[in-house]
Amino acid sequence: MKWVRPDDVDYDATCALFNAMIARRPAVIAACASADDVREALAYARQHSLAVAVFDPDNVFRGNQNIEPAA
């Protein structure tokens, strides 16, 4: 899994990949490649009381995705 944080050089480019029309500045981005990565990312979010938003690159280009944190 790749973790991207605001102080990383590729943070802005990674954020733009989500949806260039909507500005989001997440505390951390977890680029998951497996179910284990997803479990690790969710555990990290839970441990640090972070809101979670799920991004699926297969859906974003069809316009089905607007990343909003879960309530």
C-alpha positions in Angstrom: 0.0 0.0 0.0 1.1 3.5 -0.7 0.4 6.2 1.9 0.3 9.8 0.6 0.3 12.7 3.1 0.0 16.5 2.6 3.7 17.0 3.0 4.5 14.4 0.2 5.7 15.8 -3.1 3.0 13.9 -5.0 0.1 14.8 -2.7 -1.4 17.5 -5.0 -1.2 15.3 -8.1 -2.7 12.4 -6.1 -5.6 14.5 -4.9 -6.3 15.7 -8.5 -6.6 12.1 -9.6 -9.7 11.7 -7.4 -11.8 14.4 -9.1 -10.2 17.6 -10.5 -13.5 19.4 -10.4 -13.9 19.0 -6.7 -11.2 20.1 -4.3 -10.6 17.7 -1.4 -7.6 17.8 1.0 -7.6 14.5 2.9 -5.4 14.1 5.9 -3.9 11.0 4.3 -4.5 9.0 1.2 -4.2 5.2 1.3 -3.7 3.7 -2.2 -4.8 0.2 -1.5 -4.0 -2.8 -3.8 -5.6 -5.6 -1.8 -8.2 -6.4 0.9 -5.4 -6.5 3.5 -4.5 -2.9 2.5 -8.1 -1.8 2.9 -8.2 -3.4 6.4 -4.9 -1.7 7.3 -6.2 1.7 6.1 -9.5 1.3 8.0 -7.6 0.4 11.2 -5.4 3.4 10.8 -8.4 5.7 10.3 -10.2 4.2 13.3 -7.1 4.5 15.5 -6.6 8.2 14.5 -10.4 9.1 14.5 -10.2 10.0 10.8 -13.3 10.2 8.5 -13.2 7.7 5.7 -14.1 8.3 2.0 -13.8 5.5 -0.5 -12.6 6.1 -4.0 -12.9 3.6 -6.8 -11.1 4.7 -9.9 -13.3 2.3 -12.0 -16.3 4.5 -11.2 -15.0 8.0 -11.2 -14.7 8.3 -14.9 -18.3 7.3 -15.3 -19.4 10.1 -13.0 -20.7 7.8 -10.3 -18.3 9.0 -7.6 -18.3 12.1 -5.4 -16.0 11.5 -2.5 -17.7 12.5 0.8 -16.6 11.2 4.2 -19.0 8.8 5.9 -21.1 10.3 8.7 
